[in-house]
Amino acid sequence: MYRAGRRLSNSNSSPSPKQLSDEDYGKLANETLAELDWCLDQLENIHSHRSVGDMASSKFKRMLNRELSNFSDSKSGNQVSEYICNTFL
């Protein structure tokens, strides 16, 4: 089995795992939980930023469509409106 570029073997020649004291085990567990919390926070931030970006983009498109519909009363306004919609939306 390979992991992180190293081969893990199940033979008896591999070193035995270090025995941790209860205090060391507790510290390691707390550090691991802190790292997992940090990872979850990062994932939530990424998700939040994407959601806010999507909402802002949708809002902008709705506002632009509303403005362009007012602008398209004339023939030239309609052409400009079509161009903007086809190019940017």
C-alpha positions as CSV (number, residue, x, y, z in Angstrom):
1,M,0.0,0.0,0.0
2,Y,1.3,3.5,-0.9
3,R,0.6,6.6,1.1
4,A,2.1,10.1,0.5
5,G,4.8,8.7,-1.7
6,R,5.9,6.1,0.8
7,R,5.3,2.4,0.9
8,L,3.7,1.1,4.0
9,S,4.5,-2.5,4.8
10,N,2.9,-4.9,7.2
11,S,6.1,-6.8,7.9
12,N,7.5,-7.3,11.4
13,S,10.5,-5.2,10.5
14,S,8.5,-1.9,10.7
15,P,9.0,0.1,13.9
16,S,6.3,-0.3,16.5
17,P,4.1,2.8,17.1
18,K,5.3,5.1,19.9
19,Q,3.2,4.7,23.1
20,L,1.8,8.0,24.1
21,S,1.1,9.0,27.7
22,D,-2.5,10.1,28.5
23,E,-1.3,13.7,28.6
24,D,0.4,13.5,25.2
25,Y,-2.6,11.7,23.7
26,G,-4.9,14.4,25.0
27,K,-2.7,17.1,23.5
28,L,-2.5,15.3,20.2
29,A,-6.3,14.9,20.2
30,N,-6.9,18.6,21.0
31,E,-4.5,19.7,18.3
32,T,-6.2,17.4,15.8
33,L,-9.6,18.8,16.7
34,A,-8.3,22.3,16.4
35,E,-7.0,21.5,12.9
36,L,-10.3,19.9,11.9
37,D,-12.2,23.0,13.2
38,W,-9.9,25.2,11.1
39,C,-10.5,23.1,8.0
40,L,-14.3,23.2,8.5
41,D,-14.1,27.0,9.0
42,Q,-12.2,27.3,5.7
43,L,-14.8,25.2,3.9
44,E,-17.6,27.3,5.3
45,N,-15.8,30.5,4.2
46,I,-15.3,29.2,0.7
47,H,-19.0,28.1,0.5
48,S,-20.1,31.5,1.9
49,H,-18.0,33.5,-0.5
50,R,-19.4,31.5,-3.5
51,S,-22.9,32.0,-2.3
52,V,-22.5,35.7,-1.8
53,G,-20.8,36.0,-5.2
54,D,-23.6,34.1,-6.9
55,M,-26.2,36.3,-5.2
56,A,-24.4,39.5,-6.2
57,S,-24.1,38.2,-9.8
58,S,-27.8,37.4,-10.0
59,K,-28.8,40.7,-8.5
60,F,-26.5,42.6,-11.0
61,K,-28.1,40.7,-13.9
62,R,-31.6,41.4,-12.7
63,M,-30.8,45.1,-12.3
64,L,-29.1,45.3,-15.7
65,N,-32.0,43.6,-17.4
66,R,-34.4,46.0,-15.8
67,E,-32.4,49.0,-16.9
68,L,-31.9,47.6,-20.4
69,S,-35.7,47.0,-20.8
70,N,-36.2,50.7,-20.0
71,F,-33.5,51.6,-22.5
72,S,-34.8,49.4,-25.3
73,D,-37.8,51.6,-26.2
74,S,-36.0,53.0,-29.2
75,K,-34.6,51.1,-32.2
76,S,-31.0,52.0,-31.4
77,G,-31.6,51.4,-27.7
78,N,-32.9,47.9,-28.5
79,Q,-29.8,47.1,-30.5
80,V,-27.5,48.3,-27.7
81,S,-29.6,46.3,-25.2
82,E,-29.3,43.2,-27.3
83,Y,-25.6,43.6,-27.7
84,I,-25.0,44.0,-23.9
85,C,-27.2,41.0,-23.1
86,N,-25.5,38.8,-25.7
87,T,-22.0,40.0,-24.6
88,F,-22.3,40.1,-20.8
89,L,-25.2,38.0,-19.7
